[in-house]
């Protein structure tokens, strides 16, 4: 019985650590998805701006 009482806090601590690790992994995955989306949008915006500038220069010349 005393051994069981010693094990309980150990298992609770492990469970909490597992939950924290899962939260961290989830946050990191979300951060990566958001970063990839932002970079993709920035590339699309730059491509669009470059195309618009080239079209404008083509009409002026």
Number of C-alpha atoms within 10 A of each C-alpha: 6 6 7 8 9 10 12 11 11 11 11 11 12 12 12 12 12 12 12 12 12 12 12 12 12 12 12 12 12 12 12 12 12 12 12 12 12 12 12 12 12 12 12 12 12 12 12 12 12 12 12 12 12 12 11 11 10 9 8 7 5
